[in-house]
Amino acid sequence: MNSSSTIMASDNRPRDIPIEGSSRSAADHHHQQQQPVALSRYESQKRRDWNTFGQYLKNQRPPVSLSQCNCNHVLEFLRYLDQFGKTKVHLHGCVFFGQPDPPAPCTCPLRQAWGSLDALIGRLRAAYEENGGTPESNPFGNGAIRVYLREVKECQAKARGIPYKKKKKKKNQIKIIHQADDQLKNNLMQPA
């Protein structure tokens, strides 16, 4: 028989105590009633993004199932998100085109920032595979998505006057790193 009896503990919380023949202890039962572990900020955001994308697909006419989803649907989703953007992207005809800090407001549109889109695609790519998709069929990992993100990055950099360039390591820094690696190897190779 697998049963327990509830009693009131000194702190006025009900406690289950095992009755003779019960295989569950009060601690086990209490542990099962606890809330699941809280998700990290990244995991919570990934779940929200995945649900948002799923809702976007359902709202299409006709609705699109996840198995039918391809990179074109992802590109349409990214363009759809621009209407909720907060980054001013100056048009070519704007007098502030190419200025990082324009002195006055203009009528240029707000867009999703490149960095936000890049992070979003990373989370959705991971969520797709966690929800049963294969890496080979992952629409978020398609080359067309990478090309789109690169174009957005370059366009926004020009429009806002912010260069996105890889920082090159100075030759001197690389030389110091190699010297430190060699020294570490020598120390590890010498007998104690």
Disulfide bonds with the S-S distance in Angstrom:
none
